[in-house]
Amino acid sequence: MVDQHTIEAVLAGDQDAWDVVVKHFGPLVWSVVRAHGLSAADASDVVQGTWLRLVESLPGIRDPERISSWLCTTARREAALLLRRTRGEQLTAEPVEPIDPVGAGHSADPVLAVLTADEGRRLWRAVESMDEPCRSLFRLMAAAPDAGVHQLAGRLGMPTGSYGPTRRRCLDRLRSLLVPQEAAS
């Protein structure tokens, strides 16, 4: 568990505390980055950049419970910046913030935030346990939620007409993996 004591130890230069942070949040950062379909080398660069941003920003992070959402946002931004650079797209000054699931102007309920983070971890663990093409399909859907069927099918190397039935089978399989977990919770 990463708490305020752990953060203070990291800020004081404690390598063991830093190792705890990396071990705790590492899988989350990697899952966000892998969802962007980067090469292994690019994904590694993005993860390293995300950790660097955390080191630079850690003194200003007051609530350790927000680190996971901060890391997700930062990893997405780092991946998007790399993708834009490699595609020659023009960079904007600041990426768009993710939509607040609670609603603008409302303070987030800490219990809801913990449950949402836990649900996300369970979801991505289930996705990672799946075979191809489901694993890649869900990563692409997460990385490019506005992409069309033609784009997604093309990235997966399948005919456009196969995308819908494949997506249905993958969603059914994911539901079957998550339902037993929910019943046990």
Steps between C-alpha positions, in 0.01 A plus 500: 500500500625845411416748772622844605786342698621318186483821296696691764762223502528520119543876521774446760682275251409158641558249216295230674201734515541580130510127425169461686343775286627346176392149600155622605427720196722341234238260359248783475743725310600220265136408426414860411805530275454160332143598411644755255649227279856631522806295416684347796773766481251788476288358782810475717587862422149614589502307829838650586370847413196445719718407798718805433191725505399342832843572649476860379142544626500294817573794735176664379279193536322539830269198492667159451164351403502716186835366376342216302271733304787748459722222360226384259449850366874563473566167326220573250645847434854366458379231258292752305796737475722223367236390249453857379875549462540179304204589276619856450184646648503842650513498880256702705608685810310273737315174433131494580418385852300180530131540569418516870281193566340669801406814310636850479493692823448196722759375743596140441400252766820329625318167535377526142853584384643192672226275363543641150878447513452145628246427227745627237780280632270194496388580148854534362617186682218313329587652162867406543399140572314473167639357176541689176327669325291599804789646696606725209141586417433634852831688508415669171146580613642664815771688313272627222140506628387715205662284232268349245450135417714530186793647695480247781462204265795625297722535807405146603564366150151361453224559245255772598212250498679282758551782749143507641468125563853488644423794728179328618685176581773690684247700704314180589827339609593805707159496670544133585838578656367793705170356624662232721730768644205728580313216670803428719542867596 
